[in-house]
Amino acid sequence: MDGFVAEGAGENVFVVKGGVVYEPELTSALQGITRDTVHALAEDLGLRVLARRLTRDDVYLADEAFFCGTAAEITPIRELDRRTIGDGRRGPVTAALQRAYFAAARGADARYERWLTPV
């Protein structure tokens, strides 16, 4: 939107730079449950999540990047426009958020039991 990064094709995008997690402002990004989950998990992991206008350069120069959404869950982004992000592999922040997300979704972390509905 207006030349800034907004989202993926149906999922939120986050970039990590210097241990801080950045996301596009909500004026152009999806507001959803998985995004809210990332915010809660990041806070519990002691990570800061800041919203700001992101350019493609912010993504190119990020230490790591990931998508989140119902289908994507938390998925690392390896490259954008054939430019490798970070070292081209899942970074430590993305890995920590993935571990926390899957533990919460599988009921392995009691802190998030309220998020689950037995079926």
Secondary structure, DSSP 4 states (H G I P E B T S, - for coil): -TTSB--SSSSEEEEEETTEEEE--TTTS---HHHHHHHHHHHHTT--EEE--B-HHHHHT-SEEEEEETTTEEEE--EETTEE-TTSS--HHHHHHHHHHHHHHTT--GGGGGG----
